[in-house]
Each structure stands twice: as structure tokens, then as C-alpha cells.
Amino acid sequence: MQANVNRKGEIPLPRINVIEKFCKSCGLCIEVCPKKIISIGDTANDKGYFTAVCINQDECIGCGLCATICPDVAIEVYK
């Protein structure tokens, strides 16, 4: 089975995307991340919540635990 390869022939690293307008900074993603690369940022969304941010995308292993536990479906994982 061949891994996903981009146009340059590189295998892209996994990454997460936090959809800020949905995040309510509950912190569940922070607790389940095995690499401990998610934290609460210092920028508030339109609802006044300080949203989760990935502080080191290079360390993301793409496990998807953060997206699975998020009650607001505010995290997307790209592999």
C-alpha cells in the first residue's frame, strides 16, 4: 500500500486544523493528545472563547484523538 504523495513526490505530515468559530476551549483535546502539542491560545473567537491551537504541527502523529473527543466538532485532522 502506497502512502499519500503530493505533487512534489513528498509524503505530507499529518496536521490538525482548529475551526475557531466552533471551539469553546473545553480543553478535552489538550488532555487526550499523546504528544501534548495542543494548548489554549491567546486569541478569542467571536463568542469570546480562547480557542485551542496546535503549538507544534511537526510533532503531530495524526492519531485523531483530539477530533474524536471534541464535543463541538471543531478539529479536523489531515493525514
C-alpha positions in Angstrom: 0.0 0.0 0.0 1.4 3.4 -1.0 1.2 6.4 1.3 -0.4 9.6 0.1 2.1 11.5 -2.0 1.8 15.2 -3.0 2.7 16.7 -6.4 6.3 17.1 -5.4 6.6 13.4 -4.5 6.7 14.1 -0.8 4.7 12.4 1.9 2.8 15.1 3.7 3.0 15.2 7.5 -0.2 14.9 9.5 -1.7 18.1 10.9 -4.7 19.4 12.7 -6.9 22.4 12.0 -9.0 24.0 14.7 -12.1 25.6 13.4 -12.1 28.6 15.7 -15.7 29.6 15.4 -16.8 26.2 16.9 -14.1 25.9 19.7 -15.3 26.5 23.2 -12.0 25.9 24.9 -13.2 22.9 26.9 -9.6 21.5 26.9 -10.6 17.9 26.2 -8.3 17.9 23.1 -5.4 19.0 25.3 -5.9 16.2 27.7 -6.0 13.4 25.1 -3.2 14.5 22.8 -0.4 11.9 23.3 2.2 14.4 22.0 0.9 17.3 24.2 1.1 19.7 21.3 -2.3 21.4 21.8 -2.9 24.3 24.1 -5.4 27.2 24.6 -4.3 30.2 22.6 -4.4 33.8 23.4 -6.9 34.8 20.7 -10.6 34.8 21.4 -13.2 33.8 18.8 -16.4 35.7 18.1 -18.1 34.1 21.1 -15.3 35.1 23.4 -13.7 31.7 23.9 -9.9 31.4 23.7 -9.5 28.6 21.2 -7.3 25.6 21.1 -4.2 25.8 19.0 -1.5 23.3 17.8 1.8 24.6 19.1 3.9 22.2 17.1 2.4 20.8 13.9 5.7 18.9 13.1 5.1 16.7 16.1 1.5 15.7 15.2 1.1 12.0 14.5 -2.4 12.3 13.1 -3.9 9.9 15.6 -7.2 11.8 15.6 -7.9 11.6 19.3 -8.4 15.4 19.5 -11.0 15.4 16.8 -12.8 12.3 18.2 -13.2 13.8 21.7 -14.1 17.3 20.6 -17.8 17.8 21.5 -18.1 20.8 19.1 -16.5 19.1 16.1 -14.0 21.9 16.0 -11.0 19.9 15.0 -10.0 18.5 11.6 -7.1 16.0 11.2 -5.4 15.8 7.8 -3.1 12.9 7.1 
